Amino acid sequence: MPAPTRTEGKQRRYLETEISRLNFIRHARELGFEIQAIRELLALSTEPDRSCAEVDGIARRHMAEVERRIGQLVALRGELRRMVEACGHGRVGECRVIETLADHRQCAHEHGRIS
């Protein structure tokens, strides 16, 4: 986007089309789309008579990634719940949470970094 004009008070002034574009970008980011996907979607949005199959593909790939991350988070929640429930509320030296964090083999499920 071109740099917006500024008022004497240094406020940026956007055209309506630029505001719509910024709103599109903000909403897409709120929905978790990556920058490259947003670029592609913006480019496709300028071709209203084109088939939306490519747009649908981008959205489906993003949805699959979101579902993958949800699966990771559900497994993570289960492991954390299991650790906390196993805690005897005694001393730190006997704490099940500390023991599990120190030894990954004590985890009930395989889990990695949430990405």
CNS distance restraints for C-alpha pairs under 8 A (distance, minus, plus):
assign (resid   1 and name CA) (resid  18 and name CA) 7.60 0.50 0.50
assign (resid   4 and name CA) (resid  12 and name CA) 5.79 0.50 0.50
assign (resid   4 and name CA) (resid  13 and name CA) 5.74 0.50 0.50
assign (resid   4 and name CA) (resid  14 and name CA) 5.71 0.50 0.50
assign (resid   5 and name CA) (resid  12 and name CA) 5.79 0.50 0.50
assign (resid   5 and name CA) (resid  13 and name CA) 5.35 0.50 0.50
assign (resid   5 and name CA) (resid  14 and name CA) 7.12 0.50 0.50
assign (resid   6 and name CA) (resid  10 and name CA) 5.19 0.50 0.50
assign (resid   6 and name CA) (resid  11 and name CA) 5.19 0.50 0.50
assign (resid   6 and name CA) (resid  12 and name CA) 4.51 0.50 0.50
assign (resid   6 and name CA) (resid  13 and name CA) 5.71 0.50 0.50
assign (resid   7 and name CA) (resid  11 and name CA) 5.26 0.50 0.50
assign (resid   7 and name CA) (resid  12 and name CA) 6.63 0.50 0.50
assign (resid   7 and name CA) (resid  13 and name CA) 7.16 0.50 0.50
assign (resid  14 and name CA) (resid  18 and name CA) 5.86 0.50 0.50
assign (resid  14 and name CA) (resid  19 and name CA) 6.21 0.50 0.50
assign (resid  15 and name CA) (resid  19 and name CA) 6.31 0.50 0.50
assign (resid  16 and name CA) (resid  20 and name CA) 6.20 0.50 0.50
assign (resid  17 and name CA) (resid  21 and name CA) 6.21 0.50 0.50
assign (resid  18 and name CA) (resid  22 and name CA) 6.14 0.50 0.50
assign (resid  19 and name CA) (resid  23 and name CA) 6.08 0.50 0.50
assign (resid  20 and name CA) (resid  24 and name CA) 6.10 0.50 0.50
assign (resid  21 and name CA) (resid  25 and name CA) 6.25 0.50 0.50
assign (resid  21 and name CA) (resid  42 and name CA) 7.95 0.50 0.50
assign (resid  22 and name CA) (resid  26 and name CA) 6.07 0.50 0.50
assign (resid  23 and name CA) (resid  27 and name CA) 6.01 0.50 0.50
assign (resid  24 and name CA) (resid  28 and name CA) 6.08 0.50 0.50
assign (resid  25 and name CA) (resid  29 and name CA) 6.13 0.50 0.50
assign (resid  25 and name CA) (resid  38 and name CA) 6.72 0.50 0.50
assign (resid  26 and name CA) (resid  30 and name CA) 6.17 0.50 0.50
assign (resid  27 and name CA) (resid  31 and name CA) 6.31 0.50 0.50
assign (resid  28 and name CA) (resid  32 and name CA) 6.43 0.50 0.50
assign (resid  28 and name CA) (resid  33 and name CA) 5.55 0.50 0.50
assign (resid  28 and name CA) (resid  38 and name CA) 6.70 0.50 0.50
assign (resid  29 and name CA) (resid  33 and name CA) 5.32 0.50 0.50
assign (resid  29 and name CA) (resid  34 and name CA) 7.04 0.50 0.50
assign (resid  29 and name CA) (resid  35 and name CA) 7.83 0.50 0.50
assign (resid  33 and name CA) (resid  37 and name CA) 6.23 0.50 0.50
assign (resid  33 and name CA) (resid  38 and name CA) 6.41 0.50 0.50
assign (resid  33 and name CA) (resid  62 and name CA) 6.76 0.50 0.50
assign (resid  34 and name CA) (resid  38 and name CA) 6.32 0.50 0.50
assign (resid  35 and name CA) (resid  39 and name CA) 6.26 0.50 0.50
assign (resid  36 and name CA) (resid  40 and name CA) 6.32 0.50 0.50
assign (resid  37 and name CA) (resid  41 and name CA) 6.07 0.50 0.50
assign (resid  37 and name CA) (resid  58 and name CA) 6.84 0.50 0.50
assign (resid  38 and name CA) (resid  42 and name CA) 5.98 0.50 0.50
assign (resid  39 and name CA) (resid  43 and name CA) 6.19 0.50 0.50
assign (resid  40 and name CA) (resid  44 and name CA) 6.15 0.50 0.50
assign (resid  41 and name CA) (resid  45 and name CA) 6.01 0.50 0.50
assign (resid  41 and name CA) (resid  55 and name CA) 6.46 0.50 0.50
assign (resid  41 and name CA) (resid  58 and name CA) 7.99 0.50 0.50
assign (resid  42 and name CA) (resid  46 and name CA) 6.82 0.50 0.50
assign (resid  43 and name CA) (resid  47 and name CA) 7.52 0.50 0.50
assign (resid  44 and name CA) (resid  48 and name CA) 7.72 0.50 0.50
assign (resid  44 and name CA) (resid  50 and name CA) 7.95 0.50 0.50
assign (resid  44 and name CA) (resid  55 and name CA) 7.28 0.50 0.50
assign (resid  52 and name CA) (resid  56 and name CA) 6.09 0.50 0.50
assign (resid  53 and name CA) (resid  57 and name CA) 6.15 0.50 0.50
assign (resid  54 and name CA) (resid  58 and name CA) 6.32 0.50 0.50
assign (resid  55 and name CA) (resid  59 and name CA) 6.28 0.50 0.50
assign (resid  56 and name CA) (resid  60 and name CA) 6.02 0.50 0.50
assign (resid  57 and name CA) (resid  61 and name CA) 6.11 0.50 0.50
assign (resid  58 and name CA) (resid  62 and name CA) 6.25 0.50 0.50
assign (resid  59 and name CA) (resid  63 and name CA) 6.09 0.50 0.50
assign (resid  60 and name CA) (resid  64 and name CA) 6.15 0.50 0.50
assign (resid  61 and name CA) (resid  65 and name CA) 6.33 0.50 0.50
assign (resid  62 and name CA) (resid  66 and name CA) 6.22 0.50 0.50
assign (resid  63 and name CA) (resid  67 and name CA) 6.13 0.50 0.50
assign (resid  64 and name CA) (resid  68 and name CA) 6.16 0.50 0.50
assign (resid  65 and name CA) (resid  69 and name CA) 6.26 0.50 0.50
assign (resid  66 and name CA) (resid  70 and name CA) 6.12 0.50 0.50
assign (resid  67 and name CA) (resid  71 and name CA) 6.21 0.50 0.50
assign (resid  68 and name CA) (resid  72 and name CA) 6.44 0.50 0.50
assign (resid  69 and name CA) (resid  73 and name CA) 6.17 0.50 0.50
assign (resid  69 and name CA) (resid 114 and name CA) 6.71 0.50 0.50
assign (resid  69 and name CA) (resid 115 and name CA) 6.89 0.50 0.50
assign (resid  70 and name CA) (resid  74 and name CA) 6.08 0.50 0.50
assign (resid  71 and name CA) (resid  75 and name CA) 6.28 0.50 0.50
assign (resid  72 and name CA) (resid  76 and name CA) 6.13 0.50 0.50
assign (resid  72 and name CA) (resid 111 and name CA) 6.93 0.50 0.50
assign (resid  72 and name CA) (resid 112 and name CA) 7.88 0.50 0.50
assign (resid  72 and name CA) (resid 114 and name CA) 6.42 0.50 0.50
assign (resid  73 and name CA) (resid  77 and name CA) 6.02 0.50 0.50
assign (resid  73 and name CA) (resid 114 and name CA) 7.12 0.50 0.50
assign (resid  74 and name CA) (resid  78 and name CA) 6.22 0.50 0.50
assign (resid  75 and name CA) (resid  79 and name CA) 6.26 0.50 0.50
assign (resid  75 and name CA) (resid 109 and name CA) 7.06 0.50 0.50
assign (resid  75 and name CA) (resid 111 and name CA) 6.95 0.50 0.50
assign (resid  76 and name CA) (resid  80 and name CA) 6.15 0.50 0.50
assign (resid  76 and name CA) (resid 111 and name CA) 6.77 0.50 0.50
assign (resid  77 and name CA) (resid  81 and name CA) 5.98 0.50 0.50
assign (resid  78 and name CA) (resid  82 and name CA) 6.10 0.50 0.50
assign (resid  79 and name CA) (resid  83 and name CA) 6.21 0.50 0.50
assign (resid  79 and name CA) (resid 107 and name CA) 6.80 0.50 0.50
assign (resid  79 and name CA) (resid 108 and name CA) 6.75 0.50 0.50
assign (resid  79 and name CA) (resid 109 and name CA) 6.89 0.50 0.50
assign (resid  80 and name CA) (resid  84 and name CA) 6.14 0.50 0.50
assign (resid  81 and name CA) (resid  85 and name CA) 6.01 0.50 0.50
assign (resid  82 and name CA) (resid  86 and name CA) 6.12 0.50 0.50
assign (resid  83 and name CA) (resid  87 and name CA) 6.47 0.50 0.50
assign (resid  83 and name CA) (resid  96 and name CA) 6.31 0.50 0.50
assign (resid  83 and name CA) (resid  97 and name CA) 5.25 0.50 0.50
assign (resid  83 and name CA) (resid 100 and name CA) 7.09 0.50 0.50
assign (resid  84 and name CA) (resid  96 and name CA) 7.59 0.50 0.50
assign (resid  84 and name CA) (resid  97 and name CA) 6.36 0.50 0.50
assign (resid  86 and name CA) (resid  96 and name CA) 6.09 0.50 0.50
assign (resid  86 and name CA) (resid  97 and name CA) 7.72 0.50 0.50
assign (resid  87 and name CA) (resid  95 and name CA) 6.00 0.50 0.50
assign (resid  87 and name CA) (resid  96 and name CA) 5.05 0.50 0.50
assign (resid  87 and name CA) (resid  97 and name CA) 6.44 0.50 0.50
assign (resid  88 and name CA) (resid  95 and name CA) 6.91 0.50 0.50
assign (resid  88 and name CA) (resid  96 and name CA) 7.37 0.50 0.50
assign (resid  89 and name CA) (resid  95 and name CA) 7.29 0.50 0.50
assign (resid  90 and name CA) (resid  94 and name CA) 6.79 0.50 0.50
assign (resid  90 and name CA) (resid  95 and name CA) 6.83 0.50 0.50
assign (resid  91 and name CA) (resid  95 and name CA) 6.22 0.50 0.50
assign (resid  92 and name CA) (resid  98 and name CA) 7.36 0.50 0.50
assign (resid  94 and name CA) (resid  99 and name CA) 7.62 0.50 0.50
assign (resid  95 and name CA) (resid  99 and name CA) 6.24 0.50 0.50
assign (resid  96 and name CA) (resid 100 and name CA) 6.01 0.50 0.50
assign (resid  97 and name CA) (resid 101 and name CA) 6.17 0.50 0.50
assign (resid  98 and name CA) (resid 102 and name CA) 6.10 0.50 0.50
assign (resid  99 and name CA) (resid 103 and name CA) 6.27 0.50 0.50
assign (resid 100 and name CA) (resid 104 and name CA) 6.19 0.50 0.50
assign (resid 100 and name CA) (resid 105 and name CA) 7.79 0.50 0.50
assign (resid 100 and name CA) (resid 106 and name CA) 5.47 0.50 0.50
assign (resid 100 and name CA) (resid 107 and name CA) 6.48 0.50 0.50
assign (resid 103 and name CA) (resid 107 and name CA) 7.89 0.50 0.50
